[in-house]
Amino acid sequence: MKALVLTGIVPLAENPAPLVEVEMPAPVPGPGEVLIEVSACGVCHTEIDEIEGRTPPPAFPVVLGHQVVGTVKALGPGSTRYREGERVGGGWIHRACGRCDACLSGNENLCGSFRATGRDVNGGYAEFMTVPDAFAHPLPALFSDT
């Protein structure tokens, strides 16, 4: 699949085009995950913070992008929330434990197990991405992909 990856931290003033187009294997959904064929991915200021190192990814290369719209293409083992062909969105929270006080109070972003889409795991600047089905969001037909 084609993807845009960040290979390291760099000031945008020094490199205004820090993402590199690469060909990489499409991800395979793991247990409880869905594979999304990405239709669109928003651009957020958070990507600038990742690129310039204010919220650095833990490893490189990484596919940025966390405002994702797409279609479920495959289900991982035990994934039952969606069916292939359904439109879903993926956001900043890729996963959290779901059991700690932060999660139970609706503050998953404060969970000790929090993982961010497009920073801690590959995101939506690619043709495909995976996301736990609990953190995929159904999209009504009222909204287009663009």
C-alpha positions as CSV (number, residue, x, y, z in Angstrom):
1,M,0.0,0.0,0.0
2,K,1.0,3.6,-0.4
3,A,1.6,5.7,2.7
4,L,3.2,8.9,3.8
5,V,5.6,8.4,6.6
6,L,7.5,10.6,9.0
7,T,11.1,9.3,9.4
8,G,12.3,11.6,12.1
9,I,11.7,14.9,13.9
10,V,12.5,18.0,11.9
11,P,11.6,21.7,12.1
12,L,9.2,22.6,9.3
13,A,11.2,25.8,8.7
14,E,14.2,23.5,7.7
15,N,12.1,20.9,5.8
16,P,8.6,22.0,4.7
17,A,7.9,18.6,3.2
18,P,8.9,16.1,5.9
19,L,6.7,13.2,4.9
20,V,8.0,10.6,2.5
21,E,5.8,8.5,0.2
22,V,6.6,4.8,0.6
23,E,5.2,1.4,-0.4
24,M,4.6,-0.8,2.6
25,P,2.6,-3.9,3.4
26,A,-1.0,-3.3,4.2
27,P,-1.7,-3.9,7.9
28,V,-3.6,-7.0,9.1
29,P,-6.3,-6.6,11.7
30,G,-5.5,-8.2,15.0
31,P,-8.0,-9.6,17.6
32,G,-10.9,-7.1,18.0
33,E,-9.6,-4.8,15.2
34,V,-11.0,-3.7,11.9
35,L,-9.1,-3.0,8.7
36,I,-10.2,0.4,7.2
37,E,-9.7,1.4,3.6
38,V,-9.0,5.1,4.1
39,S,-11.2,7.4,2.0
40,A,-10.0,10.7,3.6
41,C,-7.9,11.8,6.5
42,G,-7.9,15.3,8.0
43,V,-4.8,17.3,8.7
44,C,-4.5,18.6,12.3
45,H,-2.1,20.8,14.1
46,T,-1.1,17.7,16.1
47,E,0.8,16.5,13.1
48,I,3.0,19.6,13.2
49,D,3.6,18.9,16.9
50,E,4.6,15.3,16.1
51,I,6.8,16.4,13.1
52,E,8.6,19.1,15.2
53,G,9.0,16.9,18.3
54,R,6.6,18.5,20.8
55,T,4.6,15.3,20.9
56,P,7.1,12.9,19.3
57,P,6.2,9.5,18.1
58,P,8.0,6.8,20.1
59,A,9.4,5.2,16.9
60,F,10.1,5.9,13.3
61,P,9.0,5.6,10.6
62,V,5.4,6.3,11.5
63,V,2.3,7.0,9.4
64,L,0.7,10.2,10.8
65,G,-3.1,11.0,10.6
66,H,-5.9,10.6,13.1
67,Q,-9.0,12.1,11.6
68,V,-9.9,9.1,9.4
69,V,-12.9,8.3,7.3
70,G,-13.1,4.9,5.5
71,T,-14.8,1.6,4.9
72,V,-14.3,-1.6,6.8
73,K,-12.5,-4.0,4.5
74,A,-11.7,-6.9,6.9
75,L,-12.4,-8.0,10.5
76,G,-9.8,-9.3,12.9
77,P,-10.5,-12.4,15.1
78,G,-13.3,-11.6,17.6
79,S,-14.3,-8.3,15.9
80,T,-18.1,-8.3,15.8
81,R,-19.1,-4.6,16.1
82,Y,-19.0,-3.9,12.3
83,R,-19.4,-5.7,9.0
84,E,-17.3,-5.4,5.9
85,G,-18.5,-2.4,3.8
86,E,-19.6,-0.2,6.7
87,R,-18.3,3.4,6.8
88,V,-16.5,4.3,10.0
89,G,-14.2,6.9,11.4
90,G,-11.1,6.7,13.4
91,G,-9.9,9.4,15.8
92,W,-7.0,10.3,18.0
93,I,-7.6,7.6,20.6
94,H,-6.5,4.3,19.0
95,R,-6.9,2.4,22.2
96,A,-7.2,2.6,26.0
97,C,-7.7,-0.1,28.6
98,G,-11.4,0.6,29.3
99,R,-11.1,-0.4,32.9
100,C,-9.1,2.3,34.8
101,D,-10.7,5.3,36.5
102,A,-9.8,7.6,33.6
103,C,-11.5,5.3,31.1
104,L,-14.5,4.7,33.3
105,S,-15.0,8.5,33.6
106,G,-14.8,9.1,29.9
107,N,-11.2,10.4,29.9
108,E,-9.6,7.6,27.9
109,N,-6.9,10.1,26.8
110,L,-5.6,10.1,30.4
111,C,-5.4,6.2,30.5
112,G,-2.0,4.8,31.3
113,S,-2.5,2.4,28.3
114,F,-3.6,5.2,25.9
115,R,-2.2,4.9,22.4
116,A,-2.7,7.6,19.8
117,T,-3.5,7.0,16.2
118,G,-0.8,8.4,13.9
119,R,1.7,8.7,16.7
120,D,2.0,5.5,18.8
121,V,0.5,3.4,15.9
122,N,0.3,4.0,12.2
123,G,-2.5,6.3,11.2
124,G,-4.6,7.4,8.2
125,Y,-2.0,9.0,5.8
126,A,-2.1,5.6,4.0
127,E,-4.5,3.5,1.9
128,F,-5.3,1.2,4.9
129,M,-5.1,1.3,8.7
130,T,-6.3,-0.8,11.6
131,V,-8.2,0.3,14.6
132,P,-9.8,-1.6,17.5
133,D,-13.5,-1.9,16.7
134,A,-14.3,-0.3,20.1
135,F,-12.6,2.9,18.9
136,A,-14.0,2.9,15.4
137,H,-17.1,5.2,15.0
138,P,-20.0,4.6,12.7
139,L,-20.6,7.3,10.1
140,P,-24.1,8.0,8.9
141,A,-24.7,8.3,5.1
142,L,-25.7,11.9,5.7
143,F,-22.0,12.8,5.7
144,S,-19.8,12.3,2.7
145,D,-16.2,11.1,2.7
146,T,-14.9,14.5,1.4
